[in-house]
Amino acid sequence: MHTNFSEPQTFDPTAFNTGATSSAQANVLNKDVPDTTDDTFETEASEDVIEHKGTKSTRFKKLQKKLRKQVSHAIRDFNMIEDGDVVMVCVSGGKDSYTLLDILLFLKRIAPINFDVVAVNLDQKQPGYPEEVLPNYLQQQGIPHYILEKDTYSVVKSVVPEGKTYCSACSRLRRGSLYGFAKQIGATKIALGHHRDDILATFFLNLFHGGSLKAMPPKLLSDDKQNVLIRPLAYVEEKDIIKYARYKEFPIIPCNLCGSQENLQRAMINDMLRQWDDAHPQRLASIFKAMQNVAPSQLADRELFDFESLTLQRDDSKRDFEGHNIQVGVANELAEIGLPTQPDIKPFESATAAKKIPTINPIID
C-alpha cells in the first residue's frame, strides 16, 4: 500500500510545514521572533508596493509557513500527491505558478513520501514575449524543466473574432498541449496554479453567465480520463500570493495576449470579490466553505437528488399546535374532507415557561 499525504500516521501537516530541514531552521520558523522591522514595512494587500526587506524577515517567514501549511492541508484533504508520483507543474511565468512550484519543491524535500517535480512551460510565441526569462530562472534554480514552443498565438488571433476575448480559446489550446505532454513524459499528476480566489471567480462566472453551480475542483480527472489535475493552492488567498511573490522577487512575465483587453467578465468578477473582501473580510472564506458543504436536497438539480421519489414517513407521534387559538372556517367542508373541525391546541405559554425558544417551523433534514 502506498503511503500518501492523507495517512495521519505518516503525515502531520503542522509538522510538515515547519519550513525547515534542520533543527536550527525549524526553531527560527516555529518560534515567535520579536518583530524588529519597521512598522510601515507591510500594510494591507491594497498597498501597491511592499518594500522588500528580504526573505529573512519575520513577516516573510510567517507568510511562508502559512502558505506551506495551506498547501499541505489541500494535498492531504484531497489526496493530491501519492508515493511515486511525478508531478508536472505548469509554469506560466506568473506569480501563482512560481509560488506553487516554490512550495512544492520545498514539500518534496521534507515529505514523508517520495515524489518528483518537473516544471513545464508552453511558449505560445506571443509578440514581445521574453522567452529567455523563465528558462534562465529554472536553470539557475536547478529545477528540471521543459520549455515547449508552439505558436498558438497565431491560431488564437485567427479564430477569435475582433473585439472578443482570447482567454477561452487560448486556454483550450494550452491545456491540450500540456495534457498530451504530461502523458508523453509519464507525469502522473498535473499541478495548476489556481488559488482560492480563482475558484471563487469561476463559481460566480458560471452562476452569473453560465447558469450552473460549478467551479474549479481541487482535484479533477480529465474528460478523457488520461490525466489527473490538482490545484494545491486551492486554500490560498491571492493577496497572500502577491505578497509572497514580491518577497521572493520572482521574475514575473505578464500575459500581453489578453491582459490589455477591457471588460473581461472574469476581471469584473475579481473586482467584485476584492470589494467584498475589503468590506467584509470573512465573506469569501464563508463562500468557499459553502462549496465544501453542499446540500443537494436543498437545491433543485433533479439529476443530483431524487425529488420525485420523496414520500412521507410519518410515525404515530402527535404534535399539537402551540398557540392561543385556531379559527375554523367552513367546518362542514373540512368535515367532508375528513379534517378536524376542532384541532387541539397546546398553550403557547407552556413552551416558553422553561425559557426555551419555541420551534415555530422546524426544518426537517
RAZIJO-V996477 format. One record per residue. N is the residue number from 1. RES is the residue in one letter. PHI is phi in whole degrees, 0 to 359 (* if undefined). Layout:
n | res | phi
N | RES | PHI
N | RES | PHI
This chain:
n | res | phi
1 | M | *
2 | H | 286
3 | T | 281
4 | N | 222
5 | F | 293
6 | S | 270
7 | E | 274
8 | P | 296
9 | Q | 287
10 | T | 245
11 | F | 228
12 | D | 251
13 | P | 300
14 | T | 291
15 | A | 291
16 | F | 298
17 | N | 251
18 | T | 291
19 | G | 74
20 | A | 215
21 | T | 244
22 | S | 222
23 | S | 295
24 | A | 295
25 | Q | 294
26 | A | 299
27 | N | 297
28 | V | 295
29 | L | 280
30 | N | 268
31 | K | 265
32 | D | 282
33 | V | 282
34 | P | 305
35 | D | 278
36 | T | 257
37 | T | 280
38 | D | 297
39 | D | 299
40 | T | 272
41 | F | 301
42 | E | 222
43 | T | 253
44 | E | 291
45 | A | 295
46 | S | 289
47 | E | 295
48 | D | 293
49 | V | 226
50 | I | 267
51 | E | 300
52 | H | 280
53 | K | 247
54 | G | 93
55 | T | 278
56 | K | 265
57 | S | 290
58 | T | 297
59 | R | 294
60 | F | 297
61 | K | 296
62 | K | 294
63 | L | 295
64 | Q | 299
65 | K | 296
66 | K | 298
67 | L | 295
68 | R | 298
69 | K | 292
70 | Q | 295
71 | V | 295
72 | S | 299
73 | H | 295
74 | A | 297
75 | I | 299
76 | R | 292
77 | D | 298
78 | F | 249
79 | N | 48
80 | M | 288
81 | I | 234
82 | E | 240
83 | D | 301
84 | G | 90
85 | D | 294
86 | V | 248
87 | V | 264
88 | M | 267
89 | V | 268
90 | C | 281
91 | V | 250
92 | S | 261
93 | G | 100
94 | G | 266
95 | K | 300
96 | D | 292
97 | S | 289
98 | Y | 299
99 | T | 296
100 | L | 301
101 | L | 299
102 | D | 300
103 | I | 287
104 | L | 296
105 | L | 295
106 | F | 294
107 | L | 297
108 | K | 302
109 | R | 287
110 | I | 245
111 | A | 295
112 | P | 283
113 | I | 235
114 | N | 256
115 | F | 209
116 | D | 246
117 | V | 234
118 | V | 229
119 | A | 266
120 | V | 226
121 | N | 237
122 | L | 255
123 | D | 278
124 | Q | 271
125 | K | 61
126 | Q | 286
127 | P | 302
128 | G | 82
129 | Y | 292
130 | P | 282
131 | E | 293
132 | E | 273
133 | V | 298
134 | L | 293
135 | P | 299
136 | N | 297
137 | Y | 297
138 | L | 296
139 | Q | 293
140 | Q | 296
141 | Q | 276
142 | G | 69
143 | I | 264
144 | P | 299
145 | H | 204
146 | Y | 231
147 | I | 246
148 | L | 265
149 | E | 251
150 | K | 204
151 | D | 278
152 | T | 280
153 | Y | 302
154 | S | 297
155 | V | 295
156 | V | 300
157 | K | 298
158 | S | 278
159 | V | 262
160 | V | 267
161 | P | 301
162 | E | 302
163 | G | 94
164 | K | 271
165 | T | 279
166 | Y | 268
167 | C | 306
168 | S | 296
169 | A | 295
170 | C | 298
171 | S | 294
172 | R | 296
173 | L | 295
174 | R | 294
175 | R | 299
176 | G | 301
177 | S | 292
178 | L | 289
179 | Y | 296
180 | G | 296
181 | F | 291
182 | A | 301
183 | K | 293
184 | Q | 299
185 | I | 268
186 | G | 85
187 | A | 291
188 | T | 267
189 | K | 222
190 | I | 250
191 | A | 262
192 | L | 250
193 | G | 270
194 | H | 289
195 | H | 252
196 | R | 302
197 | D | 291
198 | D | 297
199 | I | 296
200 | L | 295
201 | A | 298
202 | T | 296
203 | F | 301
204 | F | 287
205 | L | 299
206 | N | 292
207 | L | 292
208 | F | 280
209 | H | 240
210 | G | 248
211 | G | 64
212 | S | 215
213 | L | 260
214 | K | 206
215 | A | 218
216 | M | 254
217 | P | 287
218 | P | 298
219 | K | 218
220 | L | 212
221 | L | 267
222 | S | 299
223 | D | 304
224 | D | 275
225 | K | 61
226 | Q | 262
227 | N | 217
228 | V | 251
229 | L | 260
230 | I | 231
231 | R | 233
232 | P | 296
233 | L | 271
234 | A | 302
235 | Y | 263
236 | V | 264
237 | E | 279
238 | E | 298
239 | K | 297
240 | D | 287
241 | I | 294
242 | I | 300
243 | K | 297
244 | Y | 298
245 | A | 295
246 | R | 290
247 | Y | 299
248 | K | 282
249 | E | 55
250 | F | 297
251 | P | 282
252 | I | 292
253 | I | 247
254 | P | 287
255 | C | 271
256 | N | 269
257 | L | 291
258 | C | 234
259 | G | 298
260 | S | 267
261 | Q | 287
262 | E | 267
263 | N | 62
264 | L | 294
265 | Q | 300
266 | R | 296
267 | A | 297
268 | M | 292
269 | I | 296
270 | N | 299
271 | D | 298
272 | M | 298
273 | L | 296
274 | R | 296
275 | Q | 296
276 | W | 298
277 | D | 295
278 | D | 292
279 | A | 277
280 | H | 224
281 | P | 304
282 | Q | 264
283 | R | 294
284 | L | 295
285 | A | 297
286 | S | 293
287 | I | 295
288 | F | 295
289 | K | 298
290 | A | 297
291 | M | 294
292 | Q | 262
293 | N | 222
294 | V | 275
295 | A | 244
296 | P | 304
297 | S | 290
298 | Q | 260
299 | L | 250
300 | A | 217
301 | D | 270
302 | R | 290
303 | E | 278
304 | L | 270
305 | F | 219
306 | D | 274
307 | F | 289
308 | E | 296
309 | S | 266
310 | L | 295
311 | T | 223
312 | L | 292
313 | Q | 225
314 | R | 285
315 | D | 256
316 | D | 271
317 | S | 292
318 | K | 245
319 | R | 228
320 | D | 281
321 | F | 296
322 | E | 262
323 | G | 185
324 | H | 255
325 | N | 192
326 | I | 232
327 | Q | 274
328 | V | 252
329 | G | 240
330 | V | 52
331 | A | 298
332 | N | 296
333 | E | 292
334 | L | 299
335 | A | 297
336 | E | 296
337 | I | 290
338 | G | 98
339 | L | 264
340 | P | 293
341 | T | 264
342 | Q | 222
343 | P | 298
344 | D | 290
345 | I | 234
346 | K | 256
347 | P | 305
348 | F | 294
349 | E | 297
350 | S | 295
351 | A | 285
352 | T | 258
353 | A | 299
354 | A | 272
355 | K | 59
356 | K | 255
357 | I | 285
358 | P | 290
359 | T | 272
360 | I | 271
361 | N | 232
362 | P | 295
363 | I | 268
364 | I | 265
365 | D | 290
